[in-house]
Amino acid sequence: MVTFFTTWVPIFTNSISIGIEFMKLRNQIINFQNSAEKEFNEKKNILTCIKFLLALLLFFGSTIFAGLTLPFRVLIKQFSKKSKKSKVYVGHNQNIDELLKKEELVLIDFWAEWCGPCVMMNSVIKEFSEVSQHIKVIKINADMNMKTLKRFNVRGLPHFLLIANGKEIKRHAGPMTFKDLNEFCFNP
């Protein structure tokens, strides 16, 4: 019994702290990218250009990483056990109208497996769907549902639409932290 605790407890606590550090890093990257883009759009000078280029490099780096890790993520999904039913709905060309009719407030997340920021958002979206009681979260794979992308005029990924009673309220292109996503949905 003592061996169990001396062996597994440090591994478990280290994995939790690594997960927390990853979430902090993910939020810092998202905040940096969003603030760099906002500053660049508001005022163009050498500093904002450099920050914007760094944010662009982070975007491309995360996209390359997502592309390289795609086969491993697919294998992990195939062989991992589903512990509980997710509250995130999978939308596609055939069911989107049905999903939108049934709910008053809907968040649609357009994403792709190769998109680095989209992959970073997966855990944020899952957590948001689990704690948000009054909103249905729908993920739509951009590569598999081009017709729906064109219908909603989606140009970049990740792309979020907030829909109330079948009508678009607002949209956001780019990654968000949990806090930003919460404000986006509940502070119109």
Phi, psi and omega in degrees: 000318179297321179299320178304310183292320181288336180269308191270328181298314177298322178296315180297313182292325176294321180293326176294315181293326176295319178298318179294318179296322177297318179297320178297315180297315178302314180296321178295319179296313180298314179298319179297314180298314181294318180290323178297318179294317180297313179298320180296320179290328182279320184210123181260113172216181185298320181294314180293327177295317179296315179298320180295318178295320176297319177297321178295319177297320176298318179299309181295321178298316180291327178290319177296316178300316179298319179295318181290328181269357182306310181301323180291320179294323178295316178297317179298318178298320183293323187258352179274148180277141176279117183280321178209160181291131180282149176270001178271124179272147176262118180260153175206176185308323187278334187246001187296318180297319179296318180294324182285330182291328190279341188238148177286315183236124184227136172251123177254129177249110174271127187212174174211151180296329183275353185272112181304308178299327177295317179296320177298328183282343184307311182290328177295314180297316180298313179298317180299317181295329182284330183261344182270113185279327191253024181217136176267133180253127180237129174255132178237120178287118185297322183292331184265351188223057183298326179299317179291323176299315179295319180301319182264007176056048179274126183250330182224162181236149348292154182224131184241136174239135173253122185237131177239126180051041177082359181243138179292129177265311178199170181219159179214132175253131179113165182288158177222153171282171177302316180298315179297318180296319178297315178295320179301318184277326189247003175234076182291000000 
